[in-house]
Amino acid sequence: MGLSGMILGLVLFIGVHLVSTRREVRARLIAQHGESLYKLGFALVAVVGLALIVWGFATYRATGWIDVWYPPKMMRHITVALMLPAVILLVAAYIRGGIYRVVKHPMLTAVKLWALAHLLSNGDLGSIILFGSLLGWAVVDRISLKHRADAGGPPIPVGGIGNDAIAVAVGIVAYLALGFAFHPVVIGVPVFGA
């Protein structure tokens, strides 16, 4: 039940995000229903999808774990190391500076790095489906951005090196908070010192 709920959530969450990459479909929906209703529908489908992903994955982990392969323990260290730049890139998507200019789409790069990092250290079926699907979506979305006329994101001003310093500092704090508080408490898997 958990795995199927997670898969349904992934279909909803990724599906609604894929609709937004199809600019002609998105424009038609906005023309038919208005931008406010389009955004409301997008948000509702995404939230329901995300809730199903979280519930389904938690249920799967508690009741139906299926091992596919057994990653070497050293992969956990690689995952922990890859997560620091992933979190910094995520922050740099909103506090824009040189990192943003160089990477172009730091949010998608962060998602790809996060998903890849977790695929390296998780060999169970649910994790492979979850992280593999989100990695695939981020790759498809990045490819679609190369063929779009618009930037695909909110028009946030791009600053200089000061913004990069802030993004790195905030990213480090967020990384430590995720590792010491969120991941062990919410996910139930310790990150540091385990």
Solvent accessible surface area in square Angstrom, and as a share of the most:
residue,aa,sasa,rsa
1,M,175,0.78
2,G,3,0.03
3,L,34,0.17
4,S,67,0.43
5,G,7,0.07
6,M,0,0.00
7,I,72,0.36
8,L,93,0.46
9,G,0,0.00
10,L,8,0.04
11,V,94,0.54
12,L,55,0.28
13,F,37,0.15
14,I,23,0.12
15,G,29,0.28
16,V,19,0.11
17,H,37,0.17
18,L,62,0.31
19,V,48,0.28
20,S,23,0.15
21,T,14,0.08
22,R,138,0.50
23,R,62,0.23
24,E,95,0.43
25,V,39,0.23
26,R,66,0.24
27,A,58,0.45
28,R,130,0.47
29,L,55,0.27
30,I,38,0.19
31,A,89,0.69
32,Q,117,0.52
33,H,100,0.45
34,G,31,0.29
35,E,87,0.39
36,S,95,0.61
37,L,100,0.50
38,Y,25,0.09
39,K,111,0.47
40,L,98,0.49
41,G,31,0.30
42,F,50,0.21
43,A,46,0.36
44,L,105,0.52
45,V,57,0.32
46,A,13,0.10
47,V,95,0.55
48,V,76,0.44
49,G,0,0.00
50,L,89,0.44
51,A,58,0.45
52,L,43,0.21
53,I,11,0.06
54,V,94,0.54
55,W,115,0.40
56,G,0,0.00
57,F,33,0.14
58,A,58,0.45
59,T,32,0.19
60,Y,5,0.02
61,R,74,0.27
62,A,85,0.66
63,T,110,0.64
64,G,32,0.31
65,W,118,0.41
66,I,80,0.41
67,D,70,0.36
68,V,84,0.49
69,W,99,0.35
70,Y,171,0.65
71,P,32,0.20
72,P,66,0.42
73,K,175,0.74
74,M,114,0.51
75,M,35,0.16
76,R,82,0.30
77,H,131,0.58
78,I,67,0.34
79,T,12,0.07
80,V,35,0.20
81,A,64,0.50
82,L,46,0.23
83,M,30,0.13
84,L,59,0.29
85,P,54,0.34
86,A,3,0.02
87,V,8,0.04
88,I,24,0.12
89,L,21,0.11
90,L,75,0.37
91,V,21,0.12
92,A,0,0.00
93,A,6,0.04
94,Y,114,0.43
95,I,49,0.25
96,R,22,0.08
97,G,0,0.00
98,G,20,0.19
99,I,38,0.19
100,Y,41,0.15
101,R,132,0.48
102,V,123,0.70
103,V,43,0.25
104,K,118,0.50
105,H,40,0.18
106,P,2,0.01
107,M,64,0.29
108,L,11,0.05
109,T,42,0.24
110,A,5,0.04
111,V,27,0.16
112,K,50,0.21
113,L,37,0.18
114,W,75,0.26
115,A,0,0.00
116,L,79,0.39
117,A,0,0.00
118,H,20,0.09
119,L,36,0.18
120,L,47,0.23
121,S,24,0.16
122,N,38,0.19
123,G,6,0.05
124,D,1,0.00
125,L,57,0.28
126,G,0,0.00
127,S,2,0.01
128,I,55,0.28
129,I,44,0.22
130,L,13,0.07
131,F,14,0.06
132,G,28,0.27
133,S,38,0.24
134,L,18,0.09
135,L,43,0.21
136,G,32,0.31
137,W,28,0.10
138,A,0,0.00
139,V,60,0.35
140,V,76,0.44
141,D,17,0.09
142,R,48,0.18
143,I,89,0.45
144,S,22,0.14
145,L,20,0.10
146,K,137,0.58
147,H,149,0.67
148,R,39,0.14
149,A,118,0.91
150,D,62,0.32
151,A,71,0.55
152,G,41,0.39
153,G,40,0.39
154,P,71,0.45
155,P,136,0.86
156,I,46,0.23
157,P,112,0.71
158,V,62,0.36
159,G,27,0.26
160,G,36,0.35
161,I,149,0.76
162,G,43,0.41
163,N,41,0.21
164,D,22,0.12
165,A,63,0.49
166,I,88,0.45
167,A,0,0.00
168,V,54,0.31
169,A,55,0.43
170,V,66,0.38
171,G,0,0.00
172,I,70,0.36
173,V,102,0.58
174,A,32,0.24
175,Y,27,0.10
176,L,77,0.38
177,A,52,0.40
178,L,71,0.36
179,G,6,0.05
180,F,131,0.55
181,A,54,0.42
182,F,92,0.38
183,H,40,0.18
184,P,41,0.26
185,V,121,0.70
186,V,96,0.55
187,I,64,0.33
188,G,50,0.48
189,V,49,0.28
190,P,65,0.41
191,V,30,0.17
192,F,58,0.24
193,G,93,0.89
194,A,77,0.60
